[in-house]
Amino acid sequence: MITASLLGSLFLLPMFQTPLKSTFINQNSPAASITFITSPPGDLDRLFIVTQPGVIKIVKNGVYNATPFLDITSKVSSSIPPGERGLLGMAFHPNYASNGQFFVYYTSQAINPIPLGALTIVRYTVSANPDIADAGSATTFLAIAHSASSTRPSTPSTVG
């Protein structure tokens, strides 16, 4: 069961991870629609670039890997209607080095039983290759129906 504190941790976790070496990211690069940048705890060599359409790329030593870490564009609603939609965040499990688990936050395509635009949190694991996720490992933790073009709630809500 996901609690409010765990949900909060998923979004705050990347802010408290180990700082990386400086890396220049060109906005005309393959990741021109960047929504989030993070790295696993203690990993000083890679940046994980999260893009609105649903692709996570890795930058190693200033160079984009040719193969995406994860491509979930078929699951992500990023432009219908346009606005604050898409793949919006990523957080690594505190024990990522040993369990390979990470979480993504996005607005969903209509994939039964999840409706179009649902705010969705899904857990994935990394494959045997540390630079490629196992796309088949998806476990949906939360999907909240949401039809507005914004990811912000229109009325105050509580989690209890």
C-alpha positions in Angstrom: 0.0 0.0 0.0 1.3 3.5 -0.9 1.0 6.0 1.9 1.0 9.8 1.6 4.5 9.9 3.1 5.8 7.3 0.5 4.3 9.4 -2.3 6.0 12.5 -1.0 9.3 10.6 -0.8 9.0 9.6 -4.5 9.0 13.2 -5.5 11.5 14.6 -3.0 14.0 11.8 -3.1 16.0 13.1 -6.2 16.6 16.4 -4.4 18.7 14.7 -1.7 20.8 12.5 -3.9 24.6 12.9 -4.4 25.5 15.9 -6.5 26.9 15.1 -10.0 29.8 16.5 -11.9 28.9 19.5 -14.0 27.5 18.5 -17.4 26.3 20.7 -20.3 22.9 19.7 -21.8 22.2 21.2 -25.2 18.5 22.2 -25.5 18.7 21.2 -29.2 19.7 17.7 -28.2 17.5 14.6 -28.4 16.2 15.6 -25.0 14.8 19.0 -26.0 11.6 18.6 -24.0 13.3 17.9 -20.6 10.9 17.7 -17.6 13.3 16.3 -15.0 17.0 15.4 -14.5 18.2 13.0 -11.8 20.7 10.2 -11.1 20.8 7.1 -8.9 22.2 7.6 -5.3 26.0 7.7 -5.5 26.2 7.6 -9.3 28.4 10.5 -10.3 28.9 9.4 -13.9 25.4 9.4 -15.4 22.5 11.9 -15.7 19.0 10.5 -16.4 17.2 12.9 -18.6 13.4 12.6 -18.4 11.5 14.0 -21.4 7.8 14.9 -21.7 7.0 12.5 -24.6 8.0 9.5 -22.5 11.7 8.8 -23.1 14.4 8.6 -20.5 17.9 9.1 -21.9 21.2 8.7 -20.1 24.1 11.2 -20.5 27.5 9.7 -19.7 30.5 12.0 -19.7 28.5 14.6 -21.6 27.4 12.2 -24.4 23.9 10.9 -24.8 23.7 7.1 -25.0 22.3 6.0 -28.4 19.8 3.6 -26.8 17.2 5.2 -24.4 17.1 3.9 -20.8 13.3 3.6 -21.1 10.8 4.5 -23.8 7.2 4.5 -22.6 5.9 6.9 -25.3 3.0 4.5 -26.0 1.8 4.8 -22.4 2.3 8.5 -21.9 -0.2 11.2 -22.9 1.9 14.3 -23.6 0.1 16.4 -26.1 -3.7 15.7 -26.1 -4.7 18.2 -24.9 -1.4 20.2 -24.8 -0.3 21.4 -21.4 1.1 20.0 -18.2 1.1 16.4 -19.4 3.7 13.7 -20.2 6.4 11.9 -18.4 7.0 14.3 -15.5 9.3 12.7 -13.0 11.5 9.9 -11.9 12.8 8.7 -8.5 15.3 5.9 -7.7 14.6 3.5 -4.8 17.0 4.3 -1.9 18.4 0.8 -2.5 18.6 1.1 -6.3 22.2 -0.2 -6.4 21.0 -3.6 -5.0 17.3 -3.9 -6.2 17.4 -1.8 -9.4 14.0 -0.3 -8.7 12.9 3.2 -9.9 9.6 5.0 -10.2 8.2 7.2 -12.9 5.3 9.7 -12.8 3.3 10.5 -15.9 -0.1 11.3 -17.4 -1.4 8.1 -19.1 -2.8 7.2 -22.5 -6.1 5.4 -22.3 -4.9 1.9 -21.5 -7.7 -0.3 -20.0 -8.5 0.1 -17.1 -6.5 3.4 -16.8 -8.3 6.4 -18.4 -6.7 9.0 -20.6 -4.8 11.6 -18.6 -4.7 9.6 -15.4 -1.9 10.7 -13.0 0.1 7.5 -12.8 3.0 6.2 -10.8 4.7 3.0 -12.0 7.7 1.0 -10.7 10.2 -0.4 -13.1 13.5 -2.3 -12.6 16.8 -2.0 -14.5 17.8 -4.8 -16.9 21.1 -6.7 -16.7 22.5 -3.8 -18.7 22.7 -0.9 -16.1 22.0 1.6 -18.9 18.7 0.0 -20.1 15.5 -0.5 -18.0 13.4 -3.6 -18.2 10.3 -2.2 -19.9 8.4 -5.4 -19.1 8.8 -5.0 -15.3 6.2 -2.3 -15.0 4.0 -2.4 -11.9 1.4 0.4 -11.6 1.2 1.7 -8.0 -1.3 4.5 -8.5 -3.5 5.8 -11.3 -5.8 8.7 -10.5 -8.4 9.7 -13.1 -7.8 13.2 -14.2 -9.3 14.9 -17.3 -8.0 18.4 -17.0 -5.1 19.6 -19.1 -3.2 20.6 -16.0 -1.6 18.2 -13.5 -2.5 20.5 -10.7 -5.7 19.6 -8.8 -8.6 22.1 -9.4 -9.9 21.7 -5.8 -8.1 21.0 -2.5 -7.7 17.3 -1.9 -6.3 15.1 0.9 -4.7 11.8 1.1 -5.7 9.7 4.0 
